[in-house]
Amino acid sequence: MEKINIKNLLVNKNFSIKEAMKIIDAGRLGIAFVVDNKKRIFGVVTDGDIRGAILDGINIKKSIKEITNTNPIIIEKPSSNGRVYPYQLRKLKNQLSSPEEIEAAMPRSGSLKVPVVCEGSLIKGIIFIDDYKKNKFLTIKREPKLNQRGIKKVLLVGGAGYLGSVLSRKLLNKGYKVKVLDNLTYGDHGIKDLYKDKNFDFLKGDI
């Protein structure tokens, strides 16, 4: 199992969104910790944050600090017994007012990834919280396997156009299974040669 190097999850707040995307992709945890020039924590950004920003029309050349969560949940002194309780967790800028705030932050699937911050606001590690029961938080004792990607199937809506056809090829080259949904308003010239690929599927339609 590959060991997590926390340095590979750090991105400077002045980096572009595109640069942050590369770091998140390389880290394979769906998250990056945004830091200032002195490596102090500035906030947290996830692949979901970036997807939402792109859907809102933001230019990926803009600085990542524009879409960073600057008040994430952090922990300063994790327990050695594998359990983390609500009073040990806090927001970067203020104390949590109730355990319900942390419960609301738990993802629908997977783990809540929490940076371990030491004095001087430097990030020295990461913990994974994967359960919430009666105000008790159970941390993952072992680090997740980084050599496995959770998503291996992709649906591209309107994927027969220029951008979609280029993206389809890039995803197929990385081992993804790709399904394109398109009404072929402009024809299928961009994807016609992909029909023979066993990992490519086409569905004619309009959402």
C-alpha positions as CSV (number, residue, x, y, z in Angstrom):
1,M,0.0,0.0,0.0
2,E,1.4,3.4,-1.0
3,K,2.2,5.8,1.8
4,I,0.6,9.2,1.8
5,N,3.0,12.1,1.6
6,I,1.3,15.1,3.0
7,K,3.5,17.4,0.9
8,N,1.9,16.0,-2.3
9,L,-1.5,17.4,-1.1
10,L,-0.4,21.0,-0.6
11,V,-1.2,23.7,-3.1
12,N,-0.2,27.4,-2.8
13,K,-3.2,29.7,-2.6
14,N,-1.9,31.7,-5.5
15,F,-1.8,28.7,-7.8
16,S,-4.5,28.5,-10.5
17,I,-7.5,26.3,-10.3
18,K,-6.0,24.2,-13.2
19,E,-2.8,23.7,-11.2
20,A,-4.8,22.7,-8.2
21,M,-6.7,20.2,-10.3
22,K,-3.4,18.5,-11.2
23,I,-2.4,18.2,-7.6
24,I,-5.7,16.8,-6.5
25,D,-5.6,14.3,-9.4
26,A,-2.0,13.2,-8.5
27,G,-2.9,12.9,-4.8
28,R,-5.8,10.6,-5.5
29,L,-7.7,11.5,-2.4
30,G,-10.1,14.1,-4.0
31,I,-8.7,16.9,-1.8
32,A,-5.9,19.4,-1.5
33,F,-4.8,21.6,1.4
34,V,-4.3,25.2,0.4
35,V,-1.4,27.0,2.1
36,D,0.2,30.4,2.0
37,N,3.8,31.2,1.1
38,K,5.0,30.1,4.6
39,K,3.2,26.7,4.3
40,R,0.5,27.7,6.8
41,I,-2.9,26.4,6.2
42,F,-5.2,28.7,4.3
43,G,-8.0,26.3,3.6
44,V,-9.2,23.2,1.9
45,V,-10.4,22.5,-1.6
46,T,-12.0,19.3,-3.0
47,D,-12.6,18.0,-6.5
48,G,-16.3,18.7,-5.8
49,D,-15.5,22.3,-5.1
50,I,-13.8,22.6,-8.4
51,R,-16.6,20.8,-10.3
52,G,-19.1,23.2,-8.8
53,A,-17.0,26.2,-9.7
54,I,-16.6,25.1,-13.3
55,L,-20.4,24.5,-13.6
56,D,-20.8,28.1,-12.3
57,G,-18.6,29.3,-15.2
58,I,-15.4,30.2,-13.4
59,N,-12.2,30.4,-15.4
60,I,-9.8,27.7,-14.3
61,K,-6.9,30.1,-14.8
62,K,-8.2,32.0,-11.8
63,S,-6.5,31.6,-8.4
64,I,-7.6,28.6,-6.3
65,K,-8.0,30.8,-3.3
66,E,-11.2,32.2,-4.9
67,I,-13.0,28.8,-4.4
68,T,-11.2,27.5,-1.3
69,N,-13.1,26.7,1.9
70,T,-11.2,29.0,4.3
71,N,-12.9,27.7,7.4
72,P,-12.5,23.9,7.2
73,I,-12.7,21.3,10.0
74,I,-9.2,20.6,11.5
75,I,-7.7,18.7,14.4
76,E,-4.7,19.7,16.4
77,K,-4.2,16.6,18.7
78,P,-5.7,13.4,17.4
79,S,-6.1,10.6,19.9
80,S,-3.8,7.6,19.7
81,N,-6.6,5.1,20.4
82,G,-8.1,5.4,16.9
83,R,-11.1,7.5,18.0
84,V,-11.8,11.2,17.6
85,Y,-14.5,13.0,19.6
86,P,-16.4,16.2,18.7
87,Y,-14.5,18.3,21.2
88,Q,-11.2,17.5,19.5
89,L,-12.3,18.9,16.2
90,R,-12.8,22.6,15.4
91,K,-13.1,25.0,12.5
92,L,-9.9,26.7,11.4
93,K,-11.3,30.2,12.3
94,N,-13.6,29.4,15.2
95,Q,-14.8,26.6,17.5
96,L,-17.6,24.4,16.4
97,S,-20.9,25.4,18.0
98,S,-22.3,21.8,18.0
99,P,-21.6,18.3,16.9
100,E,-24.3,18.7,14.3
101,E,-22.0,20.9,12.2
102,I,-19.5,18.1,11.9
103,E,-22.2,15.6,11.2
104,A,-23.4,17.8,8.4
105,A,-19.9,17.9,6.9
106,M,-19.7,14.1,6.7
107,P,-19.7,13.1,3.0
108,R,-22.5,10.8,1.7
109,S,-19.9,8.2,0.9
110,G,-16.2,7.8,1.7
111,S,-14.4,9.5,4.6
112,L,-14.2,13.0,5.9
113,K,-10.6,14.1,5.4
114,V,-9.3,16.3,8.2
115,P,-5.9,18.0,8.2
116,V,-3.8,17.7,11.3
117,V,-2.5,21.2,12.1
118,C,0.3,21.9,14.6
119,E,1.3,25.2,16.2
120,G,2.1,27.8,13.6
121,S,-0.8,26.5,11.5
122,L,1.5,24.0,9.6
123,I,-0.1,20.9,8.3
124,K,1.6,17.7,9.5
125,G,-0.8,15.0,8.6
126,I,-4.3,13.9,7.7
127,I,-6.9,11.7,9.4
128,F,-9.9,9.9,7.9
129,I,-13.3,9.9,9.7
130,D,-15.6,7.3,8.3
131,D,-18.4,7.0,10.8
132,Y,-20.6,9.0,13.1
133,K,-22.6,7.4,15.9
134,K,-24.0,9.0,19.0
135,N,-21.4,11.9,18.9
136,K,-18.5,9.4,18.5
137,F,-16.2,9.6,15.5
138,L,-14.2,6.5,14.4
139,T,-11.1,7.3,12.3
140,I,-9.7,5.0,9.7
141,K,-6.7,3.4,11.3
142,R,-5.1,2.5,7.9
143,E,-4.6,4.9,5.1
144,P,-6.7,4.3,2.0
145,K,-5.2,2.5,-0.9
146,L,-4.0,5.2,-3.4
147,N,-3.5,2.8,-6.3
148,Q,-7.3,2.5,-6.7
149,R,-9.6,5.1,-8.2
150,G,-13.2,5.1,-7.0
151,I,-14.7,6.3,-10.3
152,K,-14.0,4.2,-13.4
153,K,-17.1,5.0,-15.5
154,V,-17.9,8.4,-17.0
155,L,-20.9,9.8,-18.8
156,L,-20.3,12.7,-21.1
157,V,-23.4,14.6,-22.0
158,G,-23.0,16.3,-25.4
159,G,-19.8,14.3,-25.8
160,A,-19.8,14.1,-29.6
161,G,-18.5,17.6,-30.1
162,Y,-15.0,18.8,-30.3
163,L,-14.3,19.1,-26.5
164,G,-16.2,15.9,-25.7
165,S,-14.4,13.8,-28.4
166,V,-11.0,15.0,-27.1
167,L,-12.0,14.3,-23.5
168,S,-13.3,10.9,-24.4
169,R,-10.0,9.9,-25.8
170,K,-8.1,11.2,-22.8
171,L,-10.4,9.2,-20.4
172,L,-10.2,6.0,-22.5
173,N,-6.4,6.3,-22.5
174,K,-6.4,6.4,-18.7
175,G,-8.5,3.2,-18.5
176,Y,-12.0,4.7,-18.0
177,K,-15.2,3.4,-19.5
178,V,-16.9,6.2,-21.3
179,K,-20.5,6.6,-22.4
180,V,-21.5,9.6,-24.6
181,L,-25.0,10.9,-24.7
182,D,-25.5,13.3,-27.6
183,N,-28.3,14.2,-30.1
184,L,-25.8,14.5,-32.9
185,T,-26.9,18.0,-33.9
186,Y,-23.5,18.4,-35.5
187,G,-22.9,14.7,-36.5
188,D,-20.7,12.1,-35.0
189,H,-17.5,12.8,-37.0
190,G,-15.5,13.4,-33.7
191,I,-16.3,10.0,-32.2
192,K,-17.0,7.7,-35.1
193,D,-13.7,6.0,-34.8
194,L,-14.3,5.3,-31.1
195,Y,-17.3,3.0,-31.7
196,K,-15.0,0.0,-32.0
197,D,-13.4,0.6,-28.6
198,K,-14.9,-1.9,-26.1
199,N,-14.7,0.7,-23.3
200,F,-16.7,3.3,-25.3
201,D,-20.5,3.4,-25.6
202,F,-22.7,5.8,-27.4
203,L,-26.4,6.7,-26.7
204,K,-28.2,9.0,-29.0
205,G,-30.5,11.3,-27.0
206,D,-31.2,14.7,-25.5
207,I,-31.5,15.4,-21.8
